[in-house]
Amino acid sequence: MQPYSERTTGQASQTGELLPPGRLRIMVVSVHPPYGGGSAHSSKELALGLRRLGHDVLHVAPYNHDREESLAQEEGLHWIKADFPWNELSISAEAQASMDADLQAVYRKYGPFDYVILGRETFVWHMHAIREVHAGPVMLIVRGAYINRLAGNTNETIDPQLKEQLVGLYREADVIVCIARHLVKSINKVIFDDDLERARTAFIPNPIELPAYDAPSQMRWQPGQTIRLAMAAQIKGRKKPLDAVEIVRELRDRGADVELTVYGDGPDMPRMRALIERYGLEKQVVLRGHVTRAEVLEGFSRAETVLLCSDNEGWPRVLQEAIAAGKGVVAYDNIGSREVLKEWITPWALGRLVPIGDFKGAADAVADLAHVLRSSNEPIPPPDLPNSLAVLREYEYTLRHLDSHL
């Protein structure tokens, strides 16, 4: 492959102007809000951040056929209709063929690109289609959705033939970027056989634009004041949203004055509503449904503790946002949540991990944090947080570095 400067100098951008030496043309294939939960926000921030660095970035995102009216219209964002496997490990042949054709059509219309970034593991199914139209390097970003299951972290039985097929697709990436350290270990255990291949795996966190922490504005929690909890999650099985209702019931039955505000929507919402009604918790649990990220962060500002009941996570951004806001955290002890609370920067003083499914232990942790927050004269400041621009530079460096290895 030609050196980078020879490949990009004189190439035409989407608008027809010549690109200056050093500017990259990048196609990001990944989810975008309102689809895809935290990974959608992270993918959007990556695309926007690379543009901030001066690069020409096209973000191609799938959407469900029934939600077209809610799509954001932004420069550099291209939507494609897709029967996308949001929660499945496999994809139907029809859905794959349709999305393959759409991705290739977009590439031919707006390309060529210097690099393609597959921003979520579900897009690994389109590796072959991308390779047919794209001659340059491909970066695959691993967030945990597939590899946690392939590595056996979820106690799920995976069909051996499906696993072999997926492993082969992962191996076709020129570099695999993991957003958590534990994901690097899983990739190197499941995907690659030797140290030379494992050199293609890197750890780079999400370039999250974290909320600014303003200590003087933090609420002072008083004895006897309502315990205010917040949870931001998709209302689906892996996130175990019904467990949050059980935790509130446990606290209510102990005589605690508690209120939980839930931000998010999903297929398990009817079951969640039914459980709330069954326990008579309509006043204690407020369901806000799907809201913007700004509304979630504003809700966090009024809460004292954030709940996360997932049975597995990659590197949950909601916990990073909670820590950045100086909030208490009660999370189930999955490997991703543990890494954020214990190893992200330094162990978070207001973080509590409890065994998965332990309602009473979670209620104990909420009560403990309520006592700590009501006994402290000053808010506990968060640790020094990573700079999103510095993280973006790591992605940029990794892309540029690929050329020297091809």
N, C-alpha and C positions, 0 to 999 in steps of 0.2 A: 504493500500500500504506500502511496505517496506520503511524504511528510505533510504535516497538518497545514503549514503555510502554503504549500503548493496546491493543496486540495481546495482551500477555501478562498484564496485570493482570486477575485474575478467571478466567483459564483454569484448567481442572482438570488435575492431574497424573495419572499412572497410578494413584495410590492415591486420587484424588478430592479431595485438599486443594487449596486455592487457592494459586496461585504468587505469591510476592511480586514487586513491580516489580523489574526488573533481572535476574531469573532466566530463563535461556533453556531452552527445550525443544528438544532436539536428537536426531535420529535418525542414528546412524552406521551406514552399511552397509559392512561390510568384513570381511576375514578375521580369525580369532582362533585362537590356539594350540589344538590342535596342527597346524592347517592354515595354510599360507601363508608359512612361513619367517620371515625378519626383519620383513617387512611386517605379519605377524600380531601380533607383539609390539609393534610401533610403533602399530598400530591400537588394541590393548588399552590401551596406555599413554595414548593420546590420549583415549579414552573415560573411563578412570579419572581422568585429570588434569582433564578438564572437569567431572567430578563434584566433584573436590576444590575447584574454584573456585565450587561452589555451584549448578551447573546440573543440570537433569533430563535424563539421557542414556540412551537405549536403543540398545544395540549389537546389530545384527542381523547374524548371521554364517552363511555356508553350511557344510555339512559333507557328506562323502561318505556314501552309504547304508550302507557296510559298517563304519563306525567309530563307531556311535552310543554304544557302551559307554564310549568314551574321552572323551566330551564333558564339559567343565567345567560346573558348575552354579553360576552366580554371579548376584547381584542385578544387574538391568539388562542381562543378556545373554540374547538370544533366538536360538536355533538354528533354521535351516530346512534341510530336505533339498534338495540341489541337484546336478544333473549339471554341476558348475562347470567352466569352461574354465581350469583352473589354469595351463596353459602355452601355450594356444593364443591366436592373435590374433583368431579368430572364435568364434562360439558357434552351436550348432545352433538351429533354429527351435523345436524341442520344448523344449530346455533353457531357452531364453530365455522362452518363454511360461509355463512352469511356475514359474520364479523370479519373473517379473513378477507373476504371480497371488499368490504367497506374500508378496512384499514389499508389495503393495497391501493384502492382508488384514491384515498386521501393522500397517501404517500406520492403517488404518481402526479397528482394535481399540484401539490405544494413542495415536493422534494426536488432534487435529492437532499438528504440531510447528512451531516457528518456523523451523528450519533442517534441511536434510538434508545430511549429509556423505557423499559417496561416497569411501571411504578407499583405493581402489585403482583403477587404470585399467580393469581388467576389468569393473567395475561400470558403466562408461559405457554398456554395452549396455542398461541398465535405466533410462536417463535418461527416455525417453518414459513408461514406466510410473509412475515417480516423479512426473513432471509432471502426470499425470492425477489424482493424489490430493493433491498438495502444491502449495499456492499460493505458498509463500515461496521464499527463495533456496536455491540448491543450490551447495555447494562440492565441487569435484572435486580430490582429492589425487593428484598425479602422482609416482610412485616410479621410473619408468623402464621398466617392463615392456613397455609398448606404444610410447611415444614414441621410445625408443631405436631401435626397429625402423622406425617410420614415418619417422624422420629419416635413416635410412640408416647408423646407427652400427654395425650388425651385419652389413653386407654381405649382407643378405637381400633377395630380390626380393619386393615386396609387390604383390598384385593391385590395379591402379588403382581399380577399383570399390569394393573393400573399404576402401582408404585413404580415398577420398572419403566413404564412409559414416561411418567413424570420425571424420574431421575434423569432419563436421557434428554429431556427437554431442558432441564436446569443446566446440564453440562454443556449445552450449546451456547450459553451466555459467555461473553468475553470476560465479564466481571460480575460477581454477585455481591451486592452491597446489602449488608444486614443492618437494620436499625437498632439492634440490641446485641450485646456481647454473647448472650446465650444462644442466639440464632446462628452466630458464626460457628459455635461448637456443633450445633445440630447439622448445619450444612456440611461441615467437614467430616462429620460422622456418616451421614447418609448419602451425600452426593459424590464426594471426591475420594479417591483411593490413595493418593500419595501427596507428599509435601509440595511437589511442584504444582500440582493441580490446586492444592489448597491455597497457594499464593494468589489465586484468582478470587479469593473471598476477602472482603474488607468490612470493617465495622465503621459506619458513619451514622450518627443519629439523625432524626428528622430536623430540618432547619426551622424549628417552631418559633413563630413570633409570640413569645410569652408575654402575658399581661404584666404591666409595670406594677411593682409592689410599692405601695404607699403606706408606710407604717403609721403615720398620724391619722390616716383615715380608717384604720382597722377598728372594727366594733369592739367595745369592751363588754364582755359577757358577765352578767350579774347573777348572783345566786337566786334561784327561783325563776330565772328567765327561761322561756321555751328553748329547748334544744332544737336547733334548726339544721337539718341535713339536706344535702343536695346529691342527686345522682344524674349523670349525663351518660346515656348509653342507648344503643339500639335495643328495642324490646324484643329480644329473641333468645333462643335457648342458651347459647354459649355465654351470654351476659348474665344469665340467671336473675332476671329482674324480679321474679316472684320472691326470691330470697330477701330482697329489700323490704317487701311487705311483711314478711315473717319477722324481720329484725324490728320493724316499727311495732308490730303486734307485741313482741316480747317486751319492748320498752314500755309500751302503754300498759300492759298487764302488771308491770312492776310499779306502776304509779307515776311514771315519768311524763312530763309535759313535753311532747315531741312532735315535730312536723317535718315531713319529708317532701321535697319538691323534685319531681322527676321530669327530666328533659329528654325527649326521644320518643320514637314510635317504632312499630314493627309488628310482626305476625303474632306475637304473644300478648298484645295489648288487651284483647277480649278476656283472656284468662287472668290477666293482672287486675282488670276492673272487677271481675267476678270475685276474686280473692279479697280485694279491698271491701267489697260490699258484704261478703260473708263474715268478715271480722268486724264490720262496722267501723272502718277506718276512713270514711269519707272526709272527715275533718282533719285527719292526721296526714293523709297522703294526697298531694296535689299533682295531677297529671297535666303537664303543659304540652305534651305532644312534640311534634317536630318544630324546632325553633332555630334561629340563626346562632352562629357561634358567639356573636356579640351578646345575645340574650342569655346564653349559658354563662358566659363570664360575668355578666351583670348579676345573674342569680347567685353565682359563687360568692360575690362580694357580700351578699346578705346572709350566707350560710356560715356555720362554724366548722362543719365537718363534711367531707365528700365521701360517699360510698362507692365502691366498685366491687361487684359480686361475681365477676367473671371467673370461669373455671380455667381459662387459659388466655394469655395475652402475649403480644409481641413486646412492645415497650409502650404501655398506655399513655397517650398524650394527655388524657384527662387528669392523670395523677401529676404529671409535670406542671400542668396549668394550676392545679390545686396547690402544689408546693410553692409555685411562683407567687400565688396570691396569699401565701402564709396561712393556709387552711389546714385543719386536721384532716387526716385520711384514715379511713378504715377500709381495708381491702382484703379479699381472699388471697391466700398465700399461693398464688401461681408464680411460675418462674419469672414472668415479665414484670408483674407488679413488685415482686421482691427486689428485682434488679433496680427498678426506679427508686424505691423507697430506701434501699440500703446502699446502692452503689452508683447512683446517677451522678451526684457530686459528692456529698457526704450523707451519712444516714440522717433522715429527716426526723427531727425531734418530736414532731406531732404526727408521725406515721405509726400505724398499728396494723400488723398482719395477723389474720386468724385463719384456721384451717377451713378449706372449702366446705361450705354447707353448715358451718357451726353458727347457727343463729344466736345462741346464747352467748358464745364467745364474742361475736360481733357486737351484741348489745352491751356486753361488759366493756368492750373497747370504746364504744360511743360514750358510755357513762364516764369512763375514766378520762377521756379527752374533755368532756364537759366540765369535770371537776378541775382539771388542769387549767383550762381556759378561764374558768371563773375564779381561780386562785391566783392568777398571774396579774401583776400590776402593769406589765408592759407586754405588747405583742411580741411573739417570737419571730425574728426576721428570718426569711428563707436563706438558704446558702447562696453563694455566688453562682449565677446561672450562666449557661453557655450563650455565646453570641451567635445569633442566627447567620450573620454575614460570614463569620469564620467557618461555620459548618458548610455553608454554600461553597466557600472556596475549596473545601475538601472534595465536594462533588465535582467541581470544575477541574481540580488537579487530577482526580481519578480518571475522568474522561480523557483529558489530554495525555495522561500517562499510558493509556491503552495503546496509542499508536506505536510507541517504542517496543511493544511486545508482540506486534502483528507481523 
